[in-house]
Amino acid sequence: MSDYLKSMLRNAVQLGWGAVAVWLVHHNMPLSNNVSNWVVDGGVSLVILATMALIRWLEERKGTGVVSVYARAIGRVLMLGIGYTPSYPEPAAVPPASSPAQPSVMP
């Protein structure tokens, strides 16, 4: 599987968990009809963002302590076992652009 496909799959899984979080919040927090659409859209975006950030935070815990080990395990479960972070090749070094020649000014 290519790195691109793995990264797309990882993002889709995280977005799916965000959608589950939005569904849970929506069903447990009734909103009146007077609430603006942009407020609801902003809330949906924030819940998805927070869910994705939480999953990445869990996955990236360092150390050998109990909390770190369990956090990484929970992150792996939430990512459905896709614990591979894609690696992308470094771009080729671009030489610095030469500055245009400055005409000399004679007094």
Backbone as CSV, one residue per row, in Angstrom:
resi,resn,N_x,N_y,N_z,CA_x,CA_y,CA_z,C_x,C_y,C_z
1,MET,0.856,-1.165,0.000,0.000,0.000,0.000,0.906,1.233,0.000
2,SER,0.609,2.188,-0.851,1.456,3.376,-0.958,1.271,4.280,0.258
3,ASP,2.263,5.123,0.502,2.183,6.065,1.620,1.000,7.001,1.462
4,TYR,0.723,7.404,0.231,-0.405,8.300,-0.014,-1.719,7.638,0.392
5,LEU,-1.888,6.387,0.004,-3.120,5.672,0.344,-3.234,5.476,1.860
6,LYS,-2.101,5.168,2.517,-2.121,5.016,3.974,-2.504,6.319,4.656
7,SER,-1.974,7.438,4.171,-2.301,8.724,4.792,-3.777,9.065,4.586
8,MET,-4.310,8.743,3.411,-5.735,8.991,3.148,-6.608,8.121,4.056
9,LEU,-6.216,6.874,4.226,-6.969,5.962,5.084,-6.930,6.421,6.539
10,ARG,-5.759,6.861,7.005,-5.634,7.360,8.377,-6.532,8.586,8.590
11,ASN,-6.530,9.503,7.633,-7.377,10.687,7.752,-8.859,10.316,7.728
12,ALA,-9.228,9.360,6.893,-10.630,8.941,6.823,-11.082,8.316,8.137
13,VAL,-10.219,7.507,8.749,-10.578,6.884,10.034,-10.736,7.953,11.112
14,GLN,-9.802,8.905,11.161,-9.906,9.975,12.155,-11.154,10.820,11.925
15,LEU,-11.459,11.102,10.674,-12.663,11.868,10.362,-13.914,11.082,10.741
16,GLY,-13.875,9.770,10.548,-15.004,8.931,10.947,-15.245,8.976,12.445
17,TRP,-14.159,8.919,13.240,-14.326,9.040,14.688,-14.859,10.424,15.060
18,GLY,-14.435,11.447,14.324,-14.969,12.787,14.556,-16.456,12.849,14.262
19,ALA,-16.889,12.169,13.197,-18.317,12.135,12.870,-19.108,11.412,13.955
20,VAL,-18.531,10.348,14.510,-19.191,9.650,15.627,-19.314,10.590,16.826
21,ALA,-18.254,11.344,17.113,-18.302,12.302,18.234,-19.357,13.367,17.993
22,VAL,-19.462,13.868,16.769,-20.481,14.870,16.437,-21.873,14.280,16.628
23,TRP,-22.073,13.054,16.191,-23.377,12.405,16.337,-23.745,12.279,17.818
24,LEU,-22.765,11.869,18.661,-23.030,11.736,20.094,-23.366,13.076,20.729
25,VAL,-22.621,14.107,20.358,-22.896,15.443,20.915,-24.264,15.920,20.456
26,HIS,-24.577,15.724,19.185,-25.859,16.195,18.635,-27.043,15.513,19.312
27,HIS,-26.925,14.227,19.600,-28.043,13.510,20.206,-28.164,13.742,21.710
28,ASN,-27.135,14.280,22.331,-27.190,14.541,23.768,-27.293,16.022,24.107
29,MET,-27.317,16.876,23.105,-27.404,18.320,23.340,-28.415,18.913,22.356
30,PRO,-29.672,18.959,22.745,-30.671,19.488,21.820,-30.457,20.985,21.580
31,LEU,-30.642,21.393,20.341,-30.494,22.798,19.968,-31.851,23.341,19.546
32,SER,-32.070,24.584,19.859,-33.323,25.207,19.420,-33.211,25.556,17.941
33,ASN,-34.327,25.836,17.328,-34.334,26.186,15.906,-33.784,27.590,15.653
34,ASN,-33.568,28.358,16.706,-33.083,29.725,16.554,-31.565,29.803,16.401
35,VAL,-30.883,28.693,16.555,-29.424,28.692,16.457,-29.019,28.824,14.993
36,SER,-28.088,29.719,14.734,-27.616,29.970,13.367,-26.899,28.752,12.797
37,ASN,-26.956,28.612,11.494,-26.264,27.500,10.842,-24.758,27.598,11.025
38,TRP,-24.205,28.803,11.013,-22.755,28.933,11.137,-22.292,28.509,12.523
39,VAL,-23.140,28.655,13.533,-22.783,28.196,14.879,-22.718,26.665,14.894
40,VAL,-23.706,26.036,14.283,-23.730,24.573,14.226,-22.544,24.063,13.408
41,ASP,-22.275,24.682,12.256,-21.142,24.265,11.423,-19.819,24.438,12.161
42,GLY,-19.675,25.532,12.870,-18.460,25.758,13.646,-18.309,24.734,14.759
43,GLY,-19.410,24.398,15.408,-19.371,23.384,16.460,-18.985,22.018,15.919
44,VAL,-19.528,21.656,14.766,-19.182,20.382,14.127,-17.688,20.353,13.808
45,SER,-17.186,21.437,13.239,-15.759,21.506,12.893,-14.881,21.382,14.126
46,LEU,-15.255,22.050,15.200,-14.460,22.001,16.427,-14.460,20.609,17.052
47,VAL,-15.602,19.934,17.034,-15.665,18.580,17.599,-14.795,17.620,16.783
48,ILE,-14.863,17.720,15.455,-14.028,16.859,14.613,-12.558,17.172,14.829
49,LEU,-12.207,18.453,14.903,-10.822,18.853,15.142,-10.317,18.320,16.481
50,ALA,-11.129,18.461,17.526,-10.720,17.984,18.847,-10.549,16.469,18.866
51,THR,-11.420,15.752,18.168,-11.316,14.296,18.117,-10.042,13.857,17.402
52,MET,-9.748,14.491,16.271,-8.529,14.147,15.525,-7.273,14.481,16.338
53,ALA,-7.298,15.618,17.022,-6.143,16.006,17.847,-5.956,15.021,19.004
54,LEU,-7.043,14.582,19.613,-6.954,13.616,20.710,-6.355,12.291,20.232
55,ILE,-6.799,11.811,19.081,-6.272,10.548,18.560,-4.782,10.673,18.276
56,ARG,-4.372,11.763,17.661,-2.942,11.947,17.374,-2.133,12.088,18.656
57,TRP,-2.696,12.768,19.644,-2.015,12.916,20.933,-1.811,11.546,21.576
58,LEU,-2.845,10.703,21.521,-2.728,9.357,22.085,-1.669,8.540,21.360
59,GLU,-1.648,8.631,20.044,-0.692,7.853,19.255,0.756,8.256,19.493
60,GLU,0.995,9.514,19.779,2.361,10.034,19.849,2.952,10.056,21.247
61,ARG,2.310,9.418,22.207,2.856,9.393,23.562,4.179,8.657,23.571
62,LYS,5.177,9.248,24.187,6.503,8.646,24.300,6.669,8.051,25.691
63,GLY,7.601,7.158,25.822,7.914,6.613,27.132,7.448,5.185,27.303
64,THR,7.857,4.614,28.440,7.522,3.222,28.726,6.605,3.093,29.934
65,GLY,6.132,4.202,30.443,5.230,4.163,31.597,3.880,3.560,31.234
66,VAL,3.136,3.208,32.256,1.829,2.563,32.067,0.885,3.471,31.291
67,VAL,0.847,4.742,31.656,-0.069,5.677,30.988,0.289,5.818,29.510
68,SER,1.577,5.940,29.210,2.008,6.084,27.815,1.690,4.835,27.001
69,VAL,1.932,3.684,27.582,1.666,2.426,26.866,0.173,2.283,26.586
70,TYR,-0.662,2.555,27.581,-2.110,2.456,27.378,-2.617,3.519,26.414
71,ALA,-2.062,4.714,26.471,-2.481,5.772,25.551,-2.184,5.366,24.109
72,ARG,-0.985,4.820,23.867,-0.646,4.368,22.511,-1.546,3.217,22.078
73,ALA,-1.861,2.319,23.008,-2.738,1.187,22.672,-4.138,1.678,22.306
74,ILE,-4.653,2.632,23.059,-5.975,3.194,22.750,-5.933,3.902,21.399
75,GLY,-4.856,4.629,21.132,-4.698,5.274,19.830,-4.682,4.277,18.688
76,ARG,-3.994,3.140,18.883,-3.957,2.094,17.857,-5.341,1.492,17.624
77,VAL,-6.085,1.273,18.705,-7.440,0.721,18.563,-8.332,1.707,17.818
78,LEU,-8.254,2.990,18.191,-9.073,3.994,17.510,-8.708,4.134,16.034
79,MET,-7.454,3.890,15.712,-7.020,3.969,14.311,-7.194,2.635,13.591
80,LEU,-7.883,1.697,14.217,-8.176,0.383,13.632,-6.908,-0.361,13.242
81,GLY,-5.849,-0.156,14.028,-4.600,-0.864,13.787,-3.695,-0.238,12.758
82,ILE,-4.087,0.895,12.202,-3.244,1.564,11.201,-2.278,2.464,11.958
83,GLY,-1.263,1.864,12.544,-0.325,2.604,13.368,0.855,3.145,12.600
84,TYR,0.839,3.008,11.306,1.957,3.422,10.480,1.818,4.882,10.095
85,THR,2.830,5.665,10.414,2.845,7.052,9.982,3.605,7.112,8.665
86,PRO,2.981,7.608,7.619,3.650,7.635,6.320,4.925,8.471,6.358
87,SER,5.921,8.034,5.593,7.147,8.820,5.480,7.229,9.345,4.055
88,TYR,7.550,10.594,3.948,7.613,11.233,2.642,9.061,11.562,2.315
89,PRO,9.473,11.397,1.060,10.858,11.683,0.710,11.157,13.175,0.833
90,GLU,12.395,13.448,1.181,12.825,14.842,1.267,12.929,15.419,-0.141
91,PRO,12.480,16.654,-0.326,12.618,17.258,-1.650,14.089,17.519,-1.955
92,ALA,14.401,17.529,-3.214,15.780,17.801,-3.633,16.154,19.234,-3.252
93,ALA,17.401,19.400,-2.877,17.876,20.722,-2.486,17.883,21.643,-3.701
94,VAL,17.357,22.815,-3.516,17.312,23.815,-4.579,18.413,24.828,-4.308
95,PRO,19.285,25.056,-5.272,20.339,26.033,-5.022,19.745,27.421,-4.866
96,PRO,20.360,28.249,-4.032,19.811,29.595,-3.833,19.877,30.396,-5.129
97,ALA,18.882,31.196,-5.314,18.821,32.028,-6.523,19.891,33.107,-6.441
98,SER,20.564,33.310,-7.542,21.588,34.360,-7.536,20.899,35.709,-7.678
99,SER,21.450,36.672,-6.996,20.851,37.993,-7.064,21.244,38.652,-8.385
100,PRO,20.344,39.444,-8.933,20.661,40.088,-10.211,21.834,41.043,-10.031
101,ALA,22.610,41.189,-11.086,23.794,42.049,-11.029,23.352,43.489,-10.797
102,GLN,24.010,44.134,-9.884,23.734,45.535,-9.582,24.637,46.397,-10.460
103,PRO,24.060,47.335,-11.183,24.931,48.223,-11.975,25.738,49.117,-11.035
104,SER,26.978,49.280,-11.374,27.799,50.151,-10.530,27.472,51.612,-10.848
105,VAL,27.448,52.378,-9.814,27.118,53.799,-9.949,28.412,54.583,-9.855
106,MET,28.653,55.403,-10.858,29.878,56.206,-10.853,29.510,57.626,-10.429
107,PRO,30.312,58.216,-9.534,29.991,59.586,-9.100,30.254,60.642,-10.130
